[in-house]
Amino acid sequence: MKPAPKLLTRDQFREGVFARDGHRCVALGDDGLRCQAAAADAHHILERRLWTDGGYYLDNGASVCGRHHIEAEETRISCDDLRERCGITRLVLPEHLYRDQLYDKWGNPILPNGMRMRGELFGDESVRKILAPMLDVFTNRVKYPRTYHLPWSPGVGKDDRIAHDLSHFEGQEVVVTLKMDGENTTMYRDRDGLHARSISYDPHPSRDWVKALHGQIAHEIPDSWRICGENLYARHSIHYRRLASYFQVFSIWDDLRCLDWRETVSYAGLLGLRVVPEIFRGTWDRVTMPAFLESTGRQLMLDGCGGDECEGYVVRLASEFTYGAFRKSVAKYVRANHVQTHGHWMRSQVVPNEVL
């Protein structure tokens, strides 16, 4: 097993990248051969702002000349091409990105057809200026971010992440809602504007109801908006018998801005949609809140909610926040051994949940 990648200082990063690449640009020239120009920049293959520690890892650097640095920043040269040209065989990623997903330099997910979704830095004006030559390859689809676990969440899996630093909640109003056991689903205004975590959305009996709902309300969703919620039609690990609705909203976004909770509840109501059940709202205090929420989680697991089992809960800032700030604005508690189905639920018989 290879040792963990070593975080370098800025100077060590530049010197190490240049030394590995022979102080020459690694990109290919117009003749298809390696560029003959001297290295001018140690380029971050993935933007350092995506990292919490600066991203100064040798395997995240490539030596480039001035011309090819611009092309790499504009993403005309892919991250994978740069890694190959540098002989990099170990993929290093910021911990919140997914290893089975391709990304461009700025953390925008790349789809199998070459189109891209907007990532957490896409809302930055400077990033959009750099990407100006490539904006025609971007779709309006946005992948729902990875939600980190609270430190006391017992349901952490091997691929999950933990929000060890909760200081961003301190003194802020937070809302705690039930975590519902469904399929994360996003709705847009356009006719085919419906997808799960993956934006491929193949037909499935468990999706028929929410597709029909989307057909009824899509024309009322503003152009730049999207509605995110749980499709609860089919049983996953919990069989619900007292649902308020088969679709329950947990966030609404205007482009890369998540609406504050009050706006979310208000707009969902205008569309005739239910929001996920709220169980607490108040100011976060680092001394009392963790103990209170840990106790709340244990009680929910014992008592359930309204006669149904409970998967857990989600804490979010009551105020609005950006897509890039998601990791500092939302966290979850999941019960131990939550996934109790064998294999993927979509390959099992569809058992409808029950609504009141």
C-alpha positions in Angstrom: 0.0 0.0 0.0 1.3 3.4 -1.0 1.9 5.9 1.9 -0.6 8.7 2.1 0.2 11.7 -0.1 2.4 14.3 1.6 1.2 17.9 1.9 3.9 20.3 0.7 4.6 24.0 1.2 4.0 26.2 -1.8 7.7 26.4 -2.5 8.2 22.6 -2.1 5.3 22.0 -4.4 6.7 24.2 -7.2 10.2 22.7 -6.8 9.0 19.1 -6.6 6.7 19.4 -9.6 9.5 21.1 -11.8 12.0 18.5 -10.7 9.7 15.5 -11.5 8.9 16.9 -14.9 12.5 17.9 -15.8 11.7 21.6 -15.7 9.9 21.4 -19.0 6.3 21.8 -20.0 4.5 18.5 -20.0 1.8 19.5 -22.5 1.8 18.4 -26.1 2.7 21.0 -28.8 0.9 21.5 -32.1 3.0 18.8 -33.6 1.7 16.2 -31.1 5.1 16.0 -29.4 6.0 17.2 -26.0 6.3 21.0 -25.7 9.9 22.1 -25.8 9.3 25.2 -23.6 10.7 25.6 -20.1 8.3 25.2 -17.2 7.0 28.5 -16.1 4.3 27.5 -13.7 3.5 24.6 -11.4 -0.1 24.2 -12.3 -2.7 22.9 -9.8 -4.4 20.1 -11.7 -7.4 20.5 -9.4 -8.0 24.1 -8.2 -6.5 24.6 -4.8 -9.6 26.4 -3.6 -11.4 23.0 -3.7 -9.1 21.8 -0.9 -9.3 22.7 2.7 -5.5 22.4 3.1 -4.4 24.2 -0.1 -4.0 21.1 -2.3 -0.2 21.3 -2.5 0.4 17.7 -3.3 3.0 16.5 -5.8 0.3 14.4 -7.6 -1.8 17.5 -8.0 0.8 19.5 -9.9 1.9 19.7 -13.5 4.7 21.7 -15.1 3.4 24.0 -17.9 4.7 26.9 -20.0 2.7 30.2 -20.1 0.7 29.2 -23.2 -0.3 25.8 -21.9 -1.0 27.2 -18.4 -3.7 29.3 -19.9 -5.1 26.3 -21.8 -5.1 24.2 -18.7 -6.9 26.9 -16.7 -9.5 27.2 -19.4 -9.8 23.3 -19.2 -8.8 22.9 -22.9 -6.3 20.4 -21.4 -8.0 17.8 -19.2 -6.9 16.8 -15.7 -6.5 13.2 -16.9 -4.3 14.3 -19.8 -2.1 16.3 -17.5 -1.8 13.4 -15.0 -0.8 11.0 -17.8 1.8 13.4 -19.2 3.3 13.7 -15.7 3.2 10.0 -15.1 0.9 10.4 -12.1 -0.8 7.1 -11.2 -2.3 8.1 -7.9 -5.5 10.1 -8.0 -5.6 12.7 -5.2 -8.9 14.5 -4.6 -10.4 16.9 -2.1 -12.2 14.6 0.3 -15.7 15.8 -0.6 -15.3 14.9 -4.3 -16.3 11.4 -5.6 -13.6 9.1 -6.9 -15.9 7.6 -9.5 -16.7 11.0 -11.0 -14.6 12.9 -13.6 -13.9 16.6 -12.9 -12.4 19.5 -14.7 -9.8 21.8 -13.2 -12.5 23.8 -11.3 -14.3 20.8 -9.9 -17.1 20.8 -12.4 -18.4 17.2 -12.9 -17.9 15.9 -16.5 -20.6 13.7 -17.9 -20.1 10.6 -20.1 -21.2 12.6 -23.2 -18.6 15.3 -22.5 -21.1 17.9 -21.1 -20.4 19.3 -17.7 -22.4 20.2 -14.6 -21.8 23.3 -12.7 -19.6 22.7 -9.6 -19.1 24.6 -6.4 -16.7 27.3 -7.9 -18.8 27.9 -11.0 -20.6 30.8 -9.3 -17.3 32.7 -8.8 -17.2 35.5 -11.4 -13.4 35.0 -12.0 -13.9 31.3 -12.7 -16.7 32.0 -15.2 -14.4 34.5 -17.0 -11.7 31.9 -17.3 -14.2 29.3 -18.5 -15.8 31.7 -21.0 -14.5 29.7 -24.1 -16.0 26.5 -22.7 -19.4 27.7 -21.3 -21.3 26.1 -24.2 -20.5 22.6 -22.8 -22.2 23.3 -19.5 -25.7 21.9 -18.7 -28.0 23.6 -16.2 -28.0 20.3 -14.2 -26.4 20.4 -10.8 -25.3 17.4 -8.8 -26.6 17.5 -5.2 -23.5 17.8 -2.9 -22.2 15.2 -0.5 -23.6 15.7 3.0 -21.1 15.2 5.8 -22.0 13.3 9.0 -22.2 14.9 12.3 -19.4 13.6 14.6 -21.8 11.6 16.8 -23.7 10.1 13.8 -23.5 6.3 14.3 -24.3 5.5 10.7 -21.0 6.5 9.1 -19.9 4.2 6.3 -16.4 3.6 4.9 -17.0 6.1 2.1 -18.7 8.8 4.2 -17.2 12.0 5.5 -17.5 13.5 8.9 -17.9 17.2 9.7 -15.4 17.5 12.5 -15.4 21.3 12.5 -18.9 22.7 13.4 -17.7 26.2 14.2 -19.6 27.6 11.2 -22.9 26.8 13.0 -21.9 28.7 16.2 -24.3 31.5 17.0 -26.3 30.8 13.9 -30.0 29.9 13.6 -30.3 26.3 12.5 -33.2 24.1 11.4 -33.2 20.4 12.2 -35.4 18.2 9.9 -36.1 14.5 9.7 -33.9 12.7 7.2 -36.3 10.8 5.0 -35.4 7.4 3.5 -36.1 8.0 -0.2 -34.4 8.9 -3.5 -32.7 12.3 -3.7 -34.6 14.0 -6.5 -34.1 17.3 -8.3 -36.8 19.1 -10.3 -36.2 21.9 -12.9 -38.5 23.9 -15.1 -37.9 22.1 -18.4 -39.9 19.1 -19.5 -37.2 16.6 -18.9 -35.9 18.4 -15.8 -35.9 15.6 -13.3 -33.0 13.5 -12.0 -31.6 11.7 -8.9 -28.1 12.1 -7.6 -26.9 10.9 -11.0 -28.4 13.0 -13.7 -29.2 9.9 -15.8 -32.8 9.2 -14.9 -34.0 5.9 -16.4 -37.7 4.9 -16.3 -38.6 2.9 -13.2 -42.0 2.2 -11.5 -40.8 3.9 -8.3 -40.4 7.2 -10.3 -43.7 7.3 -12.1 -45.5 9.2 -9.4 -42.9 11.9 -9.0 -42.6 12.3 -12.8 -46.3 12.9 -12.9 -46.0 15.5 -10.1 -43.2 17.2 -12.0 -45.3 17.4 -15.1 -48.0 19.2 -13.1 -45.7 21.9 -11.5 -42.7 22.3 -13.8 -44.1 25.3 -15.6 -44.3 27.1 -12.2 -40.6 26.7 -11.4 -38.5 29.8 -12.4 -35.9 29.3 -15.1 -32.8 29.3 -12.9 -34.4 27.4 -10.0 -34.4 23.8 -8.9 -36.3 22.0 -6.2 -34.6 19.2 -4.3 -36.5 16.7 -2.2 -37.1 13.0 -1.4 -39.0 10.7 -3.7 -40.7 8.5 -1.1 -42.9 6.4 -3.3 -41.1 3.1 -2.9 -39.9 1.4 0.3 -36.1 1.4 0.7 -34.9 0.4 4.2 -37.9 1.9 5.9 -41.6 1.1 5.1 -43.5 4.4 5.8 -47.1 4.1 6.7 -47.9 7.7 7.6 -46.3 9.9 5.0 -47.7 13.4 4.4 -46.7 13.1 0.7 -44.6 10.9 -1.6 -42.4 13.9 -2.4 -41.0 16.1 0.4 -38.8 19.2 -0.2 -35.6 19.7 1.7 -34.1 22.6 -0.3 -34.8 25.0 -3.1 -32.0 26.7 -5.1 -31.9 29.8 -7.3 -28.9 28.9 -9.5 -26.1 28.2 -7.0 -27.9 29.9 -4.0 -29.9 27.8 -1.6 -32.9 29.7 -0.4 -33.3 30.4 3.4 -35.6 28.0 5.2 -38.5 30.4 5.5 -38.4 31.1 1.7 -38.2 27.3 1.1 -41.2 26.5 3.2 -43.2 29.5 1.6 -42.4 28.6 -2.0 -43.0 24.9 -1.5 -46.4 25.8 -0.1 -47.2 28.0 -3.2 -46.5 24.9 -5.3 -48.6 22.7 -3.1 -45.6 20.7 -2.0 -44.8 19.4 1.5 -41.4 20.0 3.2 -39.6 17.4 5.3 -40.8 17.5 8.9 -39.1 20.1 11.1 -38.2 18.9 14.6 -36.1 21.8 15.9 -35.3 25.4 15.2 -33.0 27.6 17.3 -29.6 29.1 17.8 -26.6 26.7 17.7 -24.5 26.7 20.8 -21.4 24.6 20.8 -21.7 23.6 24.4 -25.4 22.5 24.5 -26.4 21.7 21.0 -24.2 18.6 20.3 -25.4 16.9 23.5 -29.1 17.9 22.8 -28.9 16.6 19.2 -27.1 13.4 20.1 -29.9 12.7 22.7 -32.5 13.7 20.1 -31.1 11.1 17.7 -31.1 8.3 20.2 -34.7 9.2 21.1 -35.9 9.2 17.5 -34.3 5.8 17.0 -36.2 4.5 20.0 -39.6 6.1 19.5 -39.7 6.7 15.7 -41.7 9.6 14.3 -45.5 9.5 14.0 -45.5 5.7 14.2 -42.8 5.2 11.5 -39.1 4.3 11.9 -36.7 7.1 11.6 -33.5 7.2 9.5 -32.0 10.2 11.3 -32.0 14.0 11.0 -30.4 16.8 9.0 -29.1 20.1 10.4 -28.9 23.1 8.1 -28.4 26.9 8.5 -31.8 28.6 8.5 -30.2 31.4 6.4 -29.4 31.2 2.7 -26.0 29.8 1.6 -24.1 29.1 -1.6 -23.4 25.8 -3.3 -19.7 26.2 -2.5 -20.5 26.7 1.2 -22.7 23.5 1.4 -20.2 21.5 3.5 -20.2 24.3 6.1 -24.0 24.7 6.1 -25.5 21.2 6.2 -24.7 18.0 8.2 -26.6 14.8 9.0 -27.1 12.2 11.7 -27.9 8.6 10.4 -28.9 5.7 12.5 -26.6 2.7 12.9 -26.8 0.0 10.2 -29.4 2.0 8.3 -29.2 0.2 5.0 -31.0 -3.1 5.6 -31.9 -4.1 2.0 -29.9 -6.7 0.1 -28.6 -5.2 -3.2 -29.8 -2.0 -4.7 -33.4 -1.2 -3.9 -34.2 -0.4 -7.6 -33.5 -4.1 -8.4 -36.1 -5.2 -5.8 -39.8 -5.5 -6.1 -41.4 -2.0 -5.7 -43.4 -1.8 -2.5 -45.2 1.5 -2.2 -45.1 3.4 1.0 -48.3 4.7 2.5 -49.6 8.2 2.8 -52.1 9.5 5.3 
